[in-house]
Amino acid sequence: MIPQSSTDLEQREQLAKRLAETASEEASGLYPRPVQIGRAGHKLKLPYFAIQNTLAFIDACLIISASLLGGGLYQMFVMGDFKNADQLLGAGMTAALLYVLIGQSSGFYDLRTAFSKRKDFGRIFGQWALVSLLLTLLAFLLKAGASFSRGSIICFGLLALSLLLLFRRISKRFVASAVAEGQVQGRRAIVLGTRNELATLGVDELLERFGLTEIERVVFSSNDNTRFSMTDDESASLSRALAIARERGANEIVLAFPWNDTRKLELVRDQLRISPLPVQLLPDRRIRSLAENPSFRLRKSLSIEIQRGPLSRTEQLSKRLVDMTGAALGLIILTPLMLLSAIAIKLDSPGPVFFRQRRKGFNAKQFPIFKFRTMTVMEDGASVVQARRFDPRVTRVGRILRQSSIDEVPQLLNVLFGDMSLVGPRPHALAHDDHYGDLLSAYAFRHHVKPGITGWAQVKGFRGETARVEQMKGRVDCDLWYINNWSLALDVKILVLTCLELVRSRNAY
């Protein structure tokens, strides 16, 4: 057996002590644990923010149905015929549009209202009365009142009001049941906060009030607000939160800190800038206690977004569609070239056709990058030497592949897998990331978007070897400019300029 030093024993004792303290705190209920979903975890989950649109859509359908059903039944019963269905449909669609618009502007479809146990009879009656008055005014201005019988309108109004009241009552029960069974999925979030703030913040409150599904919560070790820099324990807490967010695919990071601790908030915000995830500051326990006062009426959440993602969801979707389309077409068109390259590599030198190396992608998450093998070495570790001009490690076929950038073609597979994009900051070897991350403070911001096969830095001349720090700084500056000024038009421009760069073969060896 290998003897243990006193230092190792002390470290183990401290670790055991910390684990024991954490276990006792969790057992005492100090930190509300995330809800463990059993069978419900395998069921289809309703997205949190889909509830609002679903409620509005069903209300509109009920109003349109009431206009046809109420008016039609009245006409069939009184006159024995159903004549003006198109006019009743138009009136129902107009009433539905007015009702939904009024509800949206007044916060009636706000998610906190949907989760609230308060009865909404008064609000529904008031909104429907306002819609009825507006319909009457429109009929008068358009001189269309003579086209509708009073009986049809009365039946339509009473039936619609009844259906709206009934559905609201049923929907509240359904939403409450879905939340209790874990069938509502909010934005996946890592909760980082102080011990006292986390103790008063429950999982259900996070979902109902802020639309967040807690993945895990991390305790910020210190409450000392007199320091002007992070302690080692505080830095470790931040690093752990970022690592968990990266590994478990969090959508955002939320902070639970006292609002009066401004210095600590500034330090945390600055440290979290290296993450591409949105960061949201939740109201502290004092603010939440005020918000729960029934004399206050809050229409919106009091949380503050202190950092937004570099691209919106719509922008991410559009970029992803372009990437998938371009990568699929590229692979189809370039398949013969890839086969010829693979044969040439096998005939030229012993070794595999493809070269795989670990790189960091979005949010610094590691992935294996694919390239055609162009060298006699397969470096992927703590020490990776960049290719230089007349590098003896480059094979004869490899030199041709590198000068023409054909060696990069297999990265289209990385684009299809979702690890890379067609356009973005070029990913570097892990050893280079660690090296330049220590030298350049802005280096980590390159991971705010997916890496690309080509990028703004490459078409601006920062391609190939970075023997001097100034060269890497120029590449990083170009990458940050691209992130801050992204657009689909810019991606298309870079792709066109890349074709010109391939002809020039600048810095390719």
C-alpha positions, 0 to 999 in steps of 0.5 A: 500500500502507498503511505498517505501523507499528513496533507492528504489526510487533512484534505480528506478530513476537510472534504468529509466535514463539508459533505457532512455539513451539506447532508445535514443542511439538506436533511433539515430542509435548508435547501429545497431540493429539485423535484425528483420526477419518477414516471412523469419524467417519461411523459410529454412535458408542456413548455412553460411559455406555451401555456400563455399562447395555448390559453389565448388560442383556446379562448379565441376558439371558444368565442368563435364556436359560441358565435356560430353555435349560439346564433345558429341554434337561435335561428334554427329554433325561432326561424327554422333556418340558418342563413347568415353563418358567414356574418356570425363567423366574422363577428366571432372572429372579431370578438375573439381578436378583441378579447385576446388583445385586451387580455394580453394588454391587461396581463390576463394571460400572464403566466402568474395569473394562470398559476394563481388560485384567485378566481377570475370571474370579475376580470372575464366578465369585465373583458367580455363586457368591453368586447361587447361594447366594442362590437356594438360600436363597430356594427354601428359605424359599419351600419351592419347592425340590421344584419344580426338579430338581437336574439342571436347576439344575446345567445352568442354573448351568454354562451361565450361568457359561460364557455370562457368562465368554464374553461378558465376554471378547468384550465387552472385545475389542469395547470395546477395538476400539471405542475404538481406532477412535474409535467411543465418544463421551464427554462433549464437553469443553474441557481447560484446564490447565498445560503440565506437566499437559497433557503427561502427559494423553493423549486415550485416558486421558481417555476410558477413565478419565473418559468425556471426548472432548476437543474441544480443549485450552487451555494455561493460560499461567502456572504462577506461584502467588504472584499474587493476581490473573489475569495478562493471559495467564491471562485470555486463556486462560480467555476462549479456553476459554470461547469454544471451549466456546461455539462447539463445543457442549462439554458441560463444562470440565475442569481439569488443574492441580496440586492443591497450587496452591490459589490458582490453582484458586480464581481459575480457579473464580471466573472460570469461574462465568460459564459454565453448563457443569459444571466438573470438576477432574481428578487431577493427575499425582502423584495419577494415578501413585498411583492406577495402583499395583496395590496400590490399588483405586479404584472411582470416578474421583478427579475433583472436580466443582467446578461443576454445571450449573444444570439436570440432564439430566432437568430440561433434557429435561422443560423442552424437551418443555414448550417444544416442545409449548407453542410448537407449540400456540401457533403453531397457535392464533395463526396467524390473529392473526399473519397479521392482524398482518403485513397491518396492519404492511405497510399501516401503514408501509414495511419488513419484517414481521419485525424480527430482532436479535442476542441472547445465549442459553444460554452467551452464544451469539448467535442472531437473535431474531424479533419483529414490526416495531413501529418505523421503525428496525432497530437492531442494533449497538454502539448500541441505544436502548431504546423509551421512553414516547411514543417517536416511532419506534414506528409506530401499529400497532406501539404496539398490538402492543407494548402487547398483546405480540403483537410477541413472538409470533414468538419461538415460532419461536425456542423451536422452534429451541431458541434460547429457552424459553417461560420464562426471563430475557429476552434483551437487545440485544448493546449492552445486554449489554455495557453492563450486564455491565460495571456488574453483576457478576452479569449474566452469570449470566443466560446459565446457562439459555436466555432466555425469552419471559417470565420471573419478572422480567416478572411481578414488574414489571420489564418494559419500559425500564430507564432506571436501573441499579437497574431492571436490577439488580432484573431481574437479581436476579429472573432469578437467583432463577428460575435457582436455584429453577427447577421446572416448577411455577414455569414454569407459575405464570409463564405464568399470571401473564404472562396477567394482566400482558398484561391490565394492560399494565404498562410496555408501550410 
